[in-house]
Amino acid sequence: MANAIPGKVDLVLEVRSDSDTVLDSFPEDPLSTIESAASELGYSTMQLSSAGWA
C-alpha cells in the first residue's frame, strides 16, 4: 500500500460458500474470538474494530 499508515493493519475476511456447515464455522463477530488475546496485548476489540468491517 502506497498510503499505508504506520502501525495500522487492514484486514478483510470474506467467506463465500454454498455450504451452511462451512459458513456456520465462522463467527458473526470475528473480533469476539480474539478478545482475550487482544486484551493480553493491551488492545481492546473496540480499538481493533475502529476501521469497521467491509
N, C-alpha and C positions, 0 to 999 in steps of 0.2 A: 504494500500500500504506500503510495507516494505521500499521502497526507496523514500518515499514522500518528497517533498521539502516544508519546512515551508512557508506558505503564497501563495502557488500555488494550484490552483484547475483545474483539467482536467475535461472537460465536453464534452460528446459525445451525440449528438442528432441524432437519426436515425429514420426516418419516413418511414414506408412501408405501402402501401395501393394500392388497385386497383381502388379506387375512386378518380377521379380528384378533386372533391369537398373537400375531406379531404386533399389532397396534396396541393391544392391551398390556404388552410388556413395557411400554414407555409411559412414564407418569404424565399426568396432565400438567403438573408443575415440576419441571426438571430440577429447579433450584432446591426444592424441598428434600431431594435425595442427597444433597451435599451440604445441607445446613450445618451439621455438626463439624464437618471438616473445615468449612469456611470460618466458623467461629474460632476454631483452634488456630487458624492463620491470622485472626484479628479482623476478619471481614464479616459484615452482616449480609444476608441474602438481599437486603434492600439495596446495598451498595452494588452488589453484583447484577441486580436486575434494573438498575437505573437507565440502562441503554434500551431496555424493552426487548420484546421478542418479535421476530419477523413472522 
